[in-house]
Amino acid sequence: MPLEANRELFITCAVTGAGGSQDKSPHVPKSPKEIADSAIDAAKAGAAIVHCHVREPETGIPSRKVEYYREVTERIRDSDVDVVLNLTAGMGGDILFGSAEEPLPFRPSTDMVGATERTAHLAACLPEICTLDCGTMNFAEADYVMTNTPGMLRAMATIMTNLGLQIEIEAFDTGHLWLAKQLVKEGVIKDPVMVQLCMGVPWGAPDDLNTLMAMVNNIPENWTYSAFGLGRNEMPYAAAAMLIGGNVRVGLEDNLYLEKGVFATNAELVERSASIVTNMGARILSPAEVRERLNLTKRAPAAA
């Protein structure tokens, strides 16, 4: 596709993620209050969208508890700061195998549940956007597989669509985009689609620019996409995303540092990325403008 720099873009802040980062930085939010407060601060700094996971408040271990998502949602929506809410649906598809010689039984930390349970928090919270990890992938850990079969994805996407949510495809490789286009063709996902290009996550698409362009060239022209790179490449990818016509994602899910040896907050990462793209000539869209552009509807959580 022909490329043109995106002069009017939005910033997504991925607030806390599901990785084992809870003890690596003092700024990684753990409790629902901390996650909501960090999301609100990111919105004040210029993020139009906040992408949220939840964690166990005491340990920071990633969680799927609906009550945590509900608290995060209500705290954000009860605040005086407007922001588009994007909740993950990536949890509940984790398989951890045994050793190479004895892969079975799965390790106790395996978390595999059905489509309804994986989306229960979406039905309870009714965010404007939810993510769908559109494929199965080996992660950096030796025996961990992120598992999303085509059947599971069809079931989850159907639930999301029936809830009236905007699906954001999380694409970790080109095959994930191929499957996303097939789901659109089948009518399981509504067109146009949001896509998040996840670059540099071992062992998905590496974060070199040639691979990024291969990903972009597999996206239909009427879809909306963002891109991010991990760690030290987070800010270079903010610039690259704008230059290739996309939108920007930053946040502590993807990178813990503002610069070498300096821990960042979510707000600081948003501010830094906003400074980069505005100095390159872009205008940052507000939450209201994003809702209009993506045809989103802000709703209250369902009654408990």
Secondary structure, DSSP 8 states (H G I E B T S, - for coil): ------SEE-EEEE-S-SSS-TTT-TT---SHHHHHHHHHHHHHHT-SEEEE-EE-TTT--EE--HHHHHHHHHHHHHSS---EEEE---TTEEEE---SS---S--TT-EE--HHHHTHHHHHH--SEEEEE-S-EE-SSTTEEE---HHHHHHHHHHHHHTT-EEEEEESSHHHHHHHHHHHHTTSS-SS-EEEEEES-TTSS-SSHHHHHHHHTTS-TTSEEEEEE-GGGHHHHHHHHHHTT-EEEESTTT--EEETTEE--HHHHHHHHHHHHHHTT-EE--HHHHHHHHT---------
